[in-house]
Amino acid sequence: MQRIAFKMKLFKGAEEEYRKRHEVIWPELQALLKQTGITEYSIFLDEQTNDLFGYLKIDNPASQQSLPEHPVMKRWWSYMKDIMETNADNSPVSVPLKEVFYMP
């Protein structure tokens, strides 16, 4: 099991909309993430900077490589592009974070 952390950026004023969209996350997206081997997934918001901090646990990180090509993932990114920083393919701009401490 590997832990992965990353940050993304939410547009100012989109905080409540971001929360609402994740409260009713699509069942097919949740199923896809679990099928990929993601066992836990959390996203935290820094309300001062609008940075989103994502944290997940995954069995095999290489299994994530297929996610960007999956139609459900593409639809989700398209759905979210109006409220957060995104790349040309609508994927969120995501910066991997280096782990510097872990206490199990």
PyMOL commands that set and color helices and strands:
alter all, ss='L'
color gray80, all
select helices_A, chain A and resi 15-23+27-35+61-69+71-80
alter helices_A, ss='H'
color red, helices_A
select strands_A, chain A and resi 2-9+38-46+51-58+95-97
alter strands_A, ss='S'
color yellow, strands_A
deselect
rebuild
show_as cartoon
